[in-house]
């Protein structure tokens, strides 16, 4: 199976320029994708372009990851309704280093290999180019009519906010990136999301007109959730690849909570599992969807790919603590950092540690922390066995909480009914 056939099977090809597939079968091709340094971390929306580069390298071709130090100073209008904030050189430099570090995890940069991945920054070739030089050497080759015909430009011009000249020039600058890489790195292929098609073809046109050469391109469909929601977004915002921005546990939970329809698509797009294994998983899932075999495999593969096997094991353990039949001992085995990671998003309240020293009446405790609105409701739930402390059901004969009950000498995990948790911090 060729690279393009593989990507088509996975649902990762939308637009493709004639001759691209033949080129990839004929020679080792250098191809690139641009990454936007508006943050010091990529998010899961960046996984598709990352995986396109991974597939390209696995097929024997040479991947270039372009970090847009120059274009990050301008802003890409594609898919945007308004101009984004411009970033300072210092912030961009910091962000670029974060992106470089993340990309190094997924691609093989061993320079001894002929198809070693290479990271480039378009600021390196733009910093010495003056405005007059650029419009003379690049701008004269692309007409305004050609640039205005692009969908990304038309949508902005027809909208209420319009488009600044700065953003209007973005496609020409991105096109120049492709031209520069073609001339200096023999890069003949650009890939990206389908919203980038207009910018990418501007690059192939610039190469044709300015260099008399021929370049190629293909794009991947934009990922959308089956329910119409925006992919990669949660109530808390983006799902990041940086563990300090989105914990491995929360990252794992995102994939585990995928709908059946989404999981059927995502298992092909976001994993490198072979066809036979994916086909078997789809059959297994259809036979017993309640077992969520697809979601579990998807969550495992992505958590290990982006983080580590250790982080995956912890995420499973954490899920068992909150949603399974984990014991008090399992909860006690967590250090404070792990405990807080598991409890991310769980409502947190505080009590005075001094009240636990002599024993805190459990009904008063539940009402004082507002876990229950009244002592009467708290007493009713406690007496019926609906209260758990640190994953242990509290019987009606137990009426005092003591300091020795604290986890890490600081926390109590209160379970109200089957699904409601509260983290109580003793201060």
C-alpha positions in Angstrom: 0.0 0.0 0.0 1.4 3.4 -1.0 1.6 6.4 1.4 -1.4 8.1 -0.2 -3.4 4.9 -0.2 -2.6 4.4 3.5 -3.6 8.0 4.3 -6.8 7.7 2.3 -7.7 4.5 4.2 -7.3 6.5 7.4 -9.4 9.4 6.2 -6.4 11.8 6.1 -6.6 13.0 2.5 -9.0 15.7 1.2 -7.4 17.8 -1.6 -4.4 16.5 -3.6 -2.6 18.1 -6.4 -2.2 15.9 -9.6 1.1 14.1 -9.8 1.6 14.0 -6.0 1.0 10.3 -5.6 3.3 9.5 -8.5 6.1 11.7 -7.1 5.9 9.9 -3.7 6.3 6.6 -5.5 9.2 7.7 -7.6 11.7 9.2 -5.2 12.5 10.2 -1.6 10.5 13.4 -1.2 11.1 16.2 1.2 7.8 17.5 2.5 6.9 20.1 5.1 4.1 21.3 7.4 4.0 24.6 9.2 3.3 24.9 12.9 2.0 28.0 14.5 4.0 29.3 17.6 1.2 31.3 19.2 1.7 29.1 22.4 4.6 27.3 23.9 2.7 24.0 23.5 0.9 22.4 20.6 -2.6 21.0 21.3 -4.4 17.9 20.0 -5.5 19.8 16.9 -1.8 19.7 15.9 -1.7 15.9 16.1 -3.0 15.5 12.6 -0.2 17.4 11.0 2.3 15.7 13.3 1.0 12.3 12.2 1.2 13.3 8.5 4.9 13.9 9.1 5.2 10.7 11.0 3.6 8.7 8.1 5.7 10.6 5.6 8.9 9.6 7.4 7.8 6.0 8.0 7.3 5.7 4.2 10.9 6.7 3.7 10.5 10.4 2.9 12.1 13.4 4.6 9.9 15.5 6.9 10.5 19.2 7.5 8.7 20.8 10.4 8.5 24.6 9.9 8.0 26.7 13.0 6.6 30.0 11.9 8.7 32.5 13.7 8.0 35.1 11.0 4.4 34.2 10.1 3.6 34.0 13.8 4.2 37.8 13.9 1.4 38.3 11.3 -1.5 35.9 11.8 -3.1 33.5 9.4 -6.7 34.5 8.3 -7.6 30.9 7.3 -10.7 29.8 9.3 -10.5 32.9 11.5 -13.3 35.5 11.8 -11.0 38.3 13.0 -7.3 39.2 13.3 -5.4 37.7 16.1 -3.1 39.4 18.5 0.4 39.9 17.4 3.2 38.5 19.6 6.5 40.0 20.5 9.8 38.5 19.4 10.6 37.4 22.9 7.3 35.5 23.4 7.6 33.9 19.9 11.2 32.7 20.8 9.9 31.1 24.0 7.0 29.5 22.2 9.2 28.2 19.4 11.4 26.4 21.8 8.4 24.7 23.4 7.1 23.5 20.0 10.6 22.3 19.0 10.8 20.2 22.1 7.4 18.6 21.5 8.0 17.8 17.9 11.3 16.1 18.8 9.4 13.4 20.6 7.4 12.3 17.5 9.9 12.5 14.7 13.3 10.9 14.2 15.9 13.7 14.0 18.9 11.4 13.7 21.1 13.3 11.2 22.9 10.1 10.2 19.8 8.9 8.4 19.0 10.2 4.9 15.4 10.9 5.7 16.1 12.5 9.1 13.5 15.0 10.2 14.6 18.7 10.1 13.2 21.6 11.9 13.3 25.1 10.3 12.2 28.5 11.3 11.0 30.9 8.6 12.3 33.9 10.6 15.8 32.7 9.6 15.2 33.5 6.0 12.8 36.4 6.4 14.8 38.4 8.9 17.2 39.7 6.2 14.6 40.4 3.6 13.5 44.0 3.2 10.0 45.1 2.3 10.9 46.5 -1.1 13.0 43.5 -1.9 10.2 41.2 -1.0 7.5 42.9 -3.1 9.9 43.1 -6.0 11.2 39.5 -5.9 8.0 37.7 -4.7 5.0 40.0 -4.9 5.3 40.7 -8.6 4.7 37.0 -9.4 1.3 36.7 -7.7 -1.6 39.0 -8.8 -4.0 40.6 -6.4 -6.9 38.9 -8.4 -5.3 35.5 -7.6 -4.9 36.3 -3.9 -8.5 37.7 -3.6 -10.0 34.6 -5.2 -8.9 32.4 -2.2 -11.9 31.4 0.0 -10.1 32.4 3.2 -9.7 36.0 1.9 -13.2 36.2 0.4 -14.9 35.2 3.6 -13.0 37.8 5.6 -13.6 40.6 3.0 -17.3 39.8 3.0 -17.5 39.8 6.8 -18.0 42.7 9.1 -14.4 42.9 10.4 -12.7 42.9 7.0 -9.0 42.1 6.7 -5.9 44.1 7.4 -3.2 44.4 4.8 -0.9 42.5 7.2 -3.1 39.4 7.1 -3.8 39.8 3.4 -0.1 39.3 2.8 0.0 36.1 4.8 -0.6 33.7 1.8 2.2 35.4 -0.1 4.6 35.0 2.9 3.6 31.3 3.3 4.0 30.8 -0.4 7.5 32.2 -0.1 8.2 29.7 2.6 7.5 26.9 0.1 9.6 28.6 -2.5 12.5 29.0 -0.2 12.4 25.4 1.0 12.1 24.3 -2.7 15.1 26.3 -3.7 17.3 25.6 -0.6 16.1 22.2 0.6 14.8 20.6 -2.5 11.4 20.5 -0.8 8.7 19.6 -3.3 5.7 18.8 -1.1 3.6 20.8 1.4 0.9 19.3 3.6 -1.6 20.8 6.0 -5.2 21.1 7.0 -7.8 21.6 4.3 -8.2 25.3 5.4 -4.6 25.8 4.2 -5.3 24.7 0.6 -5.4 28.3 -0.7 -2.1 29.3 1.0 -0.4 26.1 -0.1 -1.4 26.4 -3.8 -0.1 30.0 -3.7 3.3 28.4 -2.8 3.2 26.0 -5.8 2.2 28.9 -8.1 5.1 31.0 -6.8 7.5 28.1 -7.4 6.1 27.7 -10.9 6.3 31.4 -11.8 9.5 32.4 -10.0 11.6 29.3 -10.2 10.1 27.5 -13.2 9.7 24.5 -11.0 6.9 22.1 -10.1 5.8 21.5 -6.5 3.0 19.3 -5.1 0.6 19.3 -2.2 -2.2 17.5 -0.3 -4.4 18.4 2.6 -6.1 16.5 5.4 -9.8 17.1 6.3 -10.4 19.2 9.4 -11.4 17.1 12.3 -15.0 17.6 13.5 -16.9 15.8 16.2 -19.9 13.8 15.2 -22.2 15.9 17.4 -21.1 19.1 15.7 -18.9 20.3 18.6 -15.4 21.6 18.1 -12.7 19.0 18.2 -10.1 19.4 20.9 -12.1 21.7 23.1 -13.5 20.9 26.5 -15.3 23.1 29.1 -11.8 24.0 30.3 -10.5 25.0 26.8 -7.9 23.4 24.6 -6.5 19.9 25.3 -2.8 20.5 25.2 0.2 18.2 24.6 2.1 19.8 27.5 1.5 17.8 30.7 1.6 21.0 32.7 -1.3 22.5 30.7 -3.4 19.4 30.4 -2.5 16.6 32.8 -2.0 13.1 31.3 -5.0 11.9 33.2 -7.3 14.6 31.7 -5.7 13.9 28.3 -6.5 10.2 28.7 -10.1 11.1 29.8 -10.7 13.2 26.6 -10.1 10.2 24.4 -11.8 7.7 26.7 -15.0 9.8 26.6 -15.1 9.9 22.8 -18.5 9.0 21.3 -18.8 5.7 19.4 -19.0 7.6 16.0 -16.0 9.7 16.8 -13.9 6.8 18.1 -14.6 4.8 14.8 -13.0 7.7 12.9 -10.3 8.7 15.4 -8.9 5.2 15.8 -7.7 5.4 12.2 -6.6 9.0 12.1 -4.8 9.3 15.5 -3.2 5.9 15.9 -0.5 4.0 14.0 -2.2 0.7 14.6 -2.2 -1.7 11.6 -5.3 -2.1 9.5 -5.9 -5.7 10.7 -5.9 -4.6 14.4 -8.2 -1.6 13.7 -10.6 -3.8 11.7 -10.7 -6.3 14.5 -11.3 -3.5 17.1 -14.2 -2.2 15.0 -15.8 -5.7 14.9 -15.3 -6.1 18.6 -16.8 -2.7 19.3 -19.9 -3.4 17.2 -20.5 -6.7 19.0 -20.3 -5.1 22.5 -20.3 -1.3 22.3 -20.9 -1.0 26.1 -17.4 -2.5 26.6 -15.9 0.6 24.9 -13.0 -1.3 23.4 -12.4 1.4 20.8 -12.3 4.2 23.3 -10.0 2.3 25.7 -7.6 1.5 22.9 -7.7 5.0 21.5 -7.0 6.5 25.0 -4.1 4.1 25.6 -2.4 4.7 22.2 -2.6 8.5 22.4 -1.6 8.8 26.0 1.5 6.6 25.4 2.3 8.4 22.1 2.1 11.9 23.6 3.1 11.2 27.2 4.4 7.7 28.3 3.5 4.2 29.3 3.9 5.3 32.9 1.4 8.2 32.5 -1.0 5.8 30.9 -0.8 3.4 33.8 -1.4 6.2 36.2 -4.4 7.5 34.2 -6.0 4.1 34.3 -5.3 3.9 38.1 -6.8 7.4 38.5 -9.9 6.5 36.5 -10.4 3.4 38.7 -10.2 5.5 41.8 -12.9 7.9 40.7 -15.1 5.7 38.6 -14.3 2.1 39.6 -14.0 -0.1 42.6 -10.6 1.1 43.8 -9.7 0.6 47.5 -8.7 3.1 50.2 -5.2 1.6 49.9 -5.0 2.6 46.2 -6.0 6.1 47.1 -3.5 6.3 50.0 -0.7 5.1 47.6 -0.9 8.4 45.7 1.5 11.2 46.5 0.0 14.7 46.8 0.8 15.7 43.2 -0.8 12.5 41.9 -3.8 13.0 44.2 -4.4 16.5 43.0 -4.1 15.4 39.3 -6.8 12.8 39.9 -9.0 15.3 41.6 -8.6 18.0 38.9 -12.1 19.4 38.3 -13.5 17.9 41.5 -15.1 20.5 43.7 -12.8 21.5 46.6 -13.8 22.8 50.0 -11.8 23.6 53.2 -12.2 22.7 56.9 -10.1 23.6 59.9 -7.7 20.8 60.8 -8.1 21.6 64.4 -11.7 20.4 64.2 -10.5 16.9 63.2 -8.0 16.7 66.1 -10.8 15.9 68.7 -13.2 14.3 66.2 -15.6 16.0 63.8 -19.2 14.9 63.9 -19.8 13.6 60.3 -23.3 15.1 60.0 -22.0 18.5 61.0 -19.0 18.1 58.8 -21.2 17.4 55.7 -23.4 20.4 56.4 -20.6 22.8 57.4 -18.7 22.1 54.1 -22.0 22.6 52.2 -21.7 19.1 50.6 -25.3 18.9 51.9 -27.5 22.0 52.3 -28.7 20.8 55.7 -27.9 18.4 58.6 -31.2 16.6 58.0 -30.3 15.7 54.4 -26.7 14.8 55.4 -28.0 12.5 58.2 -30.5 10.8 55.9 -27.8 10.0 53.3 -25.3 8.9 56.0 -27.7 6.6 57.7 -28.7 5.0 54.4 -25.0 4.2 53.6 -24.7 6.7 50.8 -21.5 8.4 52.1 -18.0 7.3 51.4 -14.8 8.7 52.8 -11.5 7.9 51.0 -13.2 5.2 48.9 -14.7 3.5 52.0 -18.4 3.4 52.8 -19.2 5.0 56.2 -21.6 2.9 58.2 -24.3 4.5 60.4 -22.3 3.5 63.5 -19.4 5.7 62.5 -20.1 9.3 63.4 -16.7 11.0 63.8 -14.0 12.0 61.4 -10.4 12.2 62.8 -7.1 13.6 61.7 -5.9 10.1 61.1 -8.4 9.8 58.2 -6.6 12.5 56.2 -4.7 11.6 53.0 -1.2 13.1 52.9 -2.2 14.6 56.3 -4.2 17.2 54.4 -7.1 15.8 52.3 -10.4 13.8 52.5 -12.2 12.5 49.5 -15.9 12.5 50.1 -18.3 10.5 47.9 -21.9 11.5 47.9 -24.1 8.8 46.3 -22.6 7.0 43.3 -21.0 9.8 41.3 -20.6 13.0 43.2 -17.1 13.6 44.7 -15.7 16.4 46.9 -12.1 17.0 47.9 -11.9 18.5 51.4 -8.7 20.2 52.3 -7.8 20.6 56.0 -6.1 23.9 56.7 
